[in-house]
Amino acid sequence: MFTTIRDLFKFSPSFRVGSLILLLVVVMLVLSAFSPYEEDKLRRKVKRNQPPSADFIFGTTSQGQDVFWMLTFSVRNTLIISVIAVLIGRGIGVVLGMVSGYFGGTFDRVTQSIVESVIVIPRLPLLILIGAILRGQLTIYSLGILIGLLDWAYPSKRYRAQILSLRERDFTHTAVFSGMSTVKIVIREHLPFIIPFMLADVISGFLFSIGIEVTLSYLGLANLDSPTIGTMIYWGNYYQSIWVGRSWVLIAPIVATVLLVLGFYLMSVGLGEYLDPRKRLVRLTAHLGEEAQDDDPRKEKEDVWAP
């Protein structure tokens, strides 16, 4: 995995730019631990309706909240939701897809019937319905779990397709003939090939989770007492910040959302280019050409006799 990330930084400008953008997000996460205010006691701590200034970088809200420090908590909580959703959704998807693809047969047919039944369920309308039923009761953790439980079917299909290809390779047959157990074959032989695709899938999981959180919170279906990017947009719109000339209340969470999505998107583009077989062949040819040029004895001779 570290080799893959190193190659991505080396060959993909999109991945580098996306990583730099997400580095700003990491800085926000770290700053949330040093906030002068407690997360549940942000209201009425500062002067109300103050525009951005040296004292209040992103201004303050009509409830007496410092927008900058509230944004640090909001970014952190939104990413907590995304991490929980990705761990659950991708965890189920990886295990189910790899096991189903390797065993095949009746187990695979039954599993794929269940997966395809889940895939046809429209996730966003279902989440909106659940949010409407549990209005105000979807905490950060329960929302992350709910998103994860509805976001494993598509990933499992992709991992299954990879395993169906890998199980027919010569190294898989060699491992079987050598007496290696099924668990060891899947983990030791197949999992390393899945890791680059898993990285791309994790990034798409973050994008989906962030979009769902912002959507549900904006509609007022999540717990509005917990600061997230979506709830910041909800309250800014609720108090009509644009119409009363306090646009900074909405600009901060909207820009944060754009940066989050852009950072993950650029990393996804970089991974897509890295996994493209044609571009991989071009990189390999260029790398071999550089090695051949370095090993060329004529070049060494020219270097020796160079003035």
N, C-alpha and C positions, 0 to 999 in steps of 0.2 A: 504493500500500500504506500509506503514512504517513497519507494522508487517511482511509483505512478505520479504521486504529488510532485516529486522533484522534476520529472519530465514535463509535467504540465506547466510548472513555473518557467521551465526553460524554453518550451516550444510554443506556448499559447499566451499571446498578449491579452486575450479576453479573460483568461483565468487569472492572470496577474492583476488586471484592473478590478475584476470582481472581488478578489481577495483583499485588495486595498480598501475597497468600499466597505466590506464586511469587517475590516479591522477597525473602522470607525464605530461600528456597532459594538464590537468587543469593548472598546473604550467606554461607550455608554453603559455597558453592563458593569464594568468595573467601577465607574463613578457612582452607580446606584448604591453601592456598598458604603460610600462615603457621604451620602446625602445628609444635610443638616436637619432634615425633617423625616419623621417616620412615615412609612407608606400609607398607613390608615389614618394619619393625622395631618394631611396636606392642606386641608381647608382652613381658611381664615388665619393663615400664618404670615402673610405679607399684605402690602397694600393692594387694593383691588384695581383691576383695569389699567395696569401700568404698561405702557408700550415697551418694546425692547430697548434696553439701555445697558450701561456698564454694571448696574446693580442687578438687573434682571435680563439676562442675555436674550431670552425668548419672550419676555414680558410676563404678565400675570393674568389670571382669569377673573371673572366677576365673582368667583367664590373665594378669592384670596389665595390662589394656588400659584406657585412658581412653575411656569410652563416647562422650563428646562429640567428641573428635578423631577417633575411629574413624568416627563418624557423618558427619563432614564428608567423609572420603574415600569412604564408602559412597554418600552422595548424589551425589557427583561421578561415581563410576564407574557408578552406575545411569543417570545422565543421559547419560554417554558412550555407553553401550550404546543408549539410546533415540535419541540424535542420529544415530548410525551407521545404525540400523535405519530411521529416518524418511528420512534422506537417500537411502538405497538404495531402499527400498520406494516412497516417494512420487516419487522421481526417475524410476524405471522407469514407475510408474503415469502420471505426467504426460505423459512423452514418448510412451509407447505409446498412451494414451487419446486424446491430441490428434491424433497422426498417423493413428491408425486411424479416428477420427471424421471427420477432414477428407477423407481419400482415399476411404473407403468401398469399395464393390465387392468384388472377390475378396480383396484385401489385408485388408479389414475382416472378412470372413467367416472367413478363416483365423485371423486374430488373435483374434477372439472365440471361436473353437473352442478355441484354446489357453488363453485366459483362463478360460473356463467349466470347462475340465478342471482347472485349478489351483484354482478356487474350491471345487469339490466335495471337495477333499482336506482332511480335518480337521487344522488347523494345530497345535493344542495336543497331541493324541496323537502327531503326527509329530515335534514338537519333543521330547516326552518320550522317544520311541523313539531319536531321534538322540542326545539327552543320555545315555541309558542305554548306548548303544554307545560313545560317546566320554566316558565318565564321568571327570570331573576334567580333561579336556583342552579344555573349552570356555572359552577365555579371554574377557576383556571384549570384545575386538575381534572374535573369531570368533563369539561369541554375537550381537553386534550385526549382523554380516554375515548370519548365518543367519536371524535374525528378519526382516531387510529383504528377503531373497530369497524369503521365504514370505508377504510382506505387501504385494504390489503389485497383485494381481488385482482386489480390490474397488475400490481407488482408480481404477484405469484405467477401469473401467466407469462410474464417476461422471463422470470428465473427458470420456470419449467422449460421454456423454449431453449434456453442456454444448456440446461442439463441434458435434454434430449439429444443435443448435438454432441456434448462431451462424453456421454456414456457409450457412444459408438467409436470413440477414438482408441487407438492401439494401447495407449498408456492405461486406459481404464481396464481393458481386457487383461493386460499384464498384471495389474493390481489384483484382479479377481483370481487369476490363476495362481498368484503367489500366496493366496489365502488371506488377503487383507479383508477385514470386516467391512460391512456396508457403511457404518458410521465413519470409519477412517478414510474410506474411498471418497465419500462425499466431502469431508472436511479437509483432508490433506490434498487430494487430487483435483477436486472440482472447485472448491471455494476460492482458491487463488485466482482462477479465471473469472469468477463472478465479481470480485471486488471492484474492478473499474466500473462495471455496469451498476453495482450497488451504490457507488459514490454518486453517479448521475441520478439514480433513482431517489436517493436521499435528498438531493437538492430539489428535485421536482416535488417531493413530499413536503419540504419546507414551504415552497411556493404555494402549494395547495392549502396547507394549514393556515398560513398567514392570510390568504384570501378568504378562507372560511371564517376565521376569527374576526376579521375586519367587517365582513358582511353581516354576521350575526349580531355583533356588538352595535354596528351602525343601525340595525333594525330594532335595537333595544331588547334583544332576546337573550343576551348573556347577563351575567352578574355585573350591573353597572357600577357597583361600589368598588370593584377591583380595577385599578388603572391598567388599561391596555391601549394599544394604538387605536383600536376600534372604539372603545369607550370615550377616548379623548375626542375623536371625531363626532361621536354622538352628542356629547355634552356641548361641544363647540357649536354644533348645528342647533341643538335644543335652545341655547340662549341666543341664537341668531347673531353670531359673532360677526359675520360678514356685513349684515345689514346695519349694525350699530357701530361699524368702524373698528372692530377689534379682530381683524383678519389674522393676526399673529397666533391666535388661539387655535385656528384650524391649519395654518400653514405648517406649523411644526410637526404635527402627526402625519399630515399628508406627505411632506417631504421625507419623513422617516420611512413611511411605507414605500415610497418610490425608490429610495436608496436600498432598502431591504430587497425589494423585488428585483431591482436592477443588478445588485451584487450577486444574488443567487442566479439570476438569468445569465449573466456573463460567465459565471463559473460553469453553468450548464452548457453554454455554447462551447467553451473551452474543452469540456469533457467530450462533447459530441464530436468535435474535430479530432480529438485524441483517439477516440474509438473508431473513427472512420477508417476502414481498411485501406482505401486508396491513399489517404493522406499519411497513414502509417507507413506505407510502402515508400512514399516520397521521402519521409524523414529517415527511414532506414537506409535508402540509397544514398542520401546526402551524408549520413553518418559514416557509411562504409567508404564513400569517396574521400572524406576527410582523413580517415584512418589510412587509406592507401596513399594519400598524398604525404602524410606524415612519415610513412615507412619507405618512401621512395628514396633509394640510395643516391640518385642523381641530385636530389635536393640537398642531401647532406654534403655531397661533394662541392656543390655550388656555395654552400654556407662556409665550407672550409677555406675555399679560395677567394671568397668575397673580400674586397678591400676594407 
